[in-house]
Amino acid sequence: MKRKRTEVALPQKKHYRQRAHANPFSDHALHYPAAPAAVDWADHFPAFPGRAPEFADIGCGFGGLLIQLAPVFPDTLILGLEIRVQVSQYVQDRISALRVASDGSYQNVSVVRANAMKFLPNYFAKHSLSALFFLFPDPHFKSRKHKARIISPTLLAEYAYVLRPGGIVYTITDVKDLHDWMCTHLTAFPLFEPVDEETLRAEGKGPIVDAVYTSTEEGKKVERNGGQKWLACFRRIDVQ
Ligand SMILES: C[S@@+](CC[C@H](N)C(=O)[O-])C[C@H]1O[C@@H](n2cnc3c(N)ncnc32)[C@H](O)[C@@H]1O
């Protein structure tokens, strides 16, 4: 018997307008879980009771990566973290609408409004993630603003903590200076080693790499403007 598709209006970005940049040092109203065990992921992923996210998209923006990867990894829970209130609301509404419209798909993706520079280990248990995404992060060009960059030596220790050995950090940007900054810090950090695109594709991660290049709203904007994209990926190494 053919299943009937439900007609649902998807949310429109124009109704969720917000200033382009978030100030990661001004988020005092946000509440965080005391520990990963305190998060009830069933609220986010009711179709997957007892499971926790395995992929995290840091600064997910309008959620393009989540939506593209959802059907590619139907059994992997994928969470976006987004600090801007309207933008995270848009992603939540987009996922809810897609869940209804598709008769049950997109159950494996969700979003939380959070400042990912704070308390990331309160969301994710040690070694629980296999992929972390930093796609077109805010560049914070001026040197006095570099402390707001989402890749920094202090934060790398948190990313290494939540990523399991073998897990991958995916970064991409159209800002060469930021690419160099991310490469320098990630290469210098003892728990990460660079891994090239060819190796990732040979390991079957081609669909992820393709989504990193093309799925997000920011990536599409770069394409429209004829900009260049710099990809850099790193593997969490194992230490005994
Ligand atoms: C340039 S946008 C890129 C969005 C998306 N990754 C893309 O490629 O379309 C950067 C996003 O990161 C979010 N962001 C910045 N700092 C953040 C933080 N500390 N925690 C969570 N999200 C943050 C911003 O609100 C913004 O939506």
The ligand as an ORCA input file, in Angstrom:
! r2SCAN-3c Opt
* xyz 0 1
  C      29.016     31.808      9.975
  S      27.782     30.885     10.760
  C      27.949     29.264     10.005
  C      26.737     28.416     10.246
  C      26.764     27.010      9.631
  N      27.795     26.200     10.215
  C      26.920     27.090      8.146
  O      27.939     26.644      7.620
  O      25.974     27.608      7.501
  C      28.447     30.576     12.375
  C      27.371     30.100     13.327
  O      27.948     29.743     14.573
  C      27.110     30.216     15.611
  N      27.957     30.366     16.798
  C      28.949     31.252     16.987
  N      29.525     31.079     18.180
  C      28.866     30.044     18.771
  C      28.994     29.400     20.034
  N      29.922     29.783     20.903
  N      28.152     28.378     20.314
  C      27.204     27.991     19.423
  N      27.041     28.564     18.221
  C      27.860     29.583     17.898
  C      26.575     31.529     15.075
  O      25.414     31.961     15.725
  C      26.350     31.174     13.604
  O      25.056     30.650     13.390
*
